[in-house]
Amino acid sequence: MNDSLVILSIASAIVASIPILFAALGEIVANRSGVMNLGVEGMMLVGGVVGFWAGNESGNLAVAMIVGGLAGTALALVHAVLAVTLRVDQTVSGLSLVILGGGFSSFVGTSGEPGLLSAPNGVEIAPVFPAALRDLPGVGPVLFGHDVIVYLAVVAVGLGTYVLNRTPTGLSLRAVGEDPAAADAAGISVVAMRYVATAIGGFGAGVGGAYFVVGIVGTWQNGVTAGIGWIAVALVILAGWRPWLAFVGALAFGGLNGLGFTLQLAQVDVPSDFLKMMPFIAAYLVVVGVSANPARARKVAAPAALAQPYAREAR
């Protein structure tokens, strides 16, 4: 039963959803503070190449994830300086991170002897739970067959939902994203809150990129993320800036990303390029569907001050 196409497809979709989920959760935090960072793809590439390098040097999954996350944070802070301090157009700044991240990751991946392009994966990915649980009929591979990063992603969803909605810090963050002038008048540091939120967004994207390279692909290739950073950006909008809805959406996109594996098991011959288009086509269709319904569109409205620079002297 555990070898059935349905069970294997669900288990594969869960793993494939994790990089998208981490990146989307980080972007939700940044967006909630009023900072729009379109550089998720670049941050994932930087996190992926640095995390892969750290994993090869240490042989440790935790080190690879943390170092990859910090690399994404470093790139996100460039965006914070431009968008928050210098008040540069956030769309332009975010898009520049995609170019910067892509170029930097390609440079790091091809430099050195031997380069990362020819390096094997130095990290061993092992399931958390014992074989007795993983072999349970039906639920074993789906619920108990994953490594620790998958379960940490689920914890992050619950933690993010709780912090954003049930804590003073989360309420302050949302206030900054909705009305920064009012938040400033209430004693909340808009600049500090936006810097921290942007850094968290970068860490999430970096971890997602590192896990994609180390935990799924298992090797470094230039441009390895192949657009999943953009899927994460779209997912934030489709989820209405809610972590738990981002989790549901990430599972759906993960299933589409793993469609090639599913069809291969089913011995269905479909061009690989067509399969790579499916997640993006689905994103477009959902956006069109949401936009066509005014009532539904209002429910997923963006934070009021998203992408709007704030200057205290202009209050």
Sequence and secondary structure as in RCSB ss.txt:
>XXXX:A:sequence
MNDSLVILSIASAIVASIPILFAALGEIVANRSGVMNLGVEGMMLVGGVVGFWAGNESGNLAVAMIVGGLAGTAL
ALVHAVLAVTLRVDQTVSGLSLVILGGGFSSFVGTSGEPGLLSAPNGVEIAPVFPAALRDLPGVGPVLFGHDVIV
YLAVVAVGLGTYVLNRTPTGLSLRAVGEDPAAADAAGISVVAMRYVATAIGGFGAGVGGAYFVVGIVGTWQNGVT
AGIGWIAVALVILAGWRPWLAFVGALAFGGLNGLGFTLQLAQVDVPSDFLKMMPFIAAYLVVVGVSANPARARKV
AAPAALAQPYAREAR
>XXXX:A:secstr
 TTSHHHHHHHHHHHHHHHHHHHHHHHHHHHHTT     HHHHHHHHHHHHHHHHHHH  HHHHHHHHHHHHHHH
HHHHHIIIIIS   HHHHHHHHHHHHHHHHHHHHH SSS GGG         SS HHHHTSTTHHHHHHSS HHH
HHHHHHHHHHHHHHHHSHHHHHHHHHHH HHHHHHTT  HHHHHHHHHHHHHHHHHHHHHHIIIIII S  TTTT
TTHHHHHHHHHHHTTT HHHHHHHHHHHHHHHTHHHHHHHTT    HHHHHHHHHHHHHHHHHHHHT HHHHHHT
   TTTT    GGG 
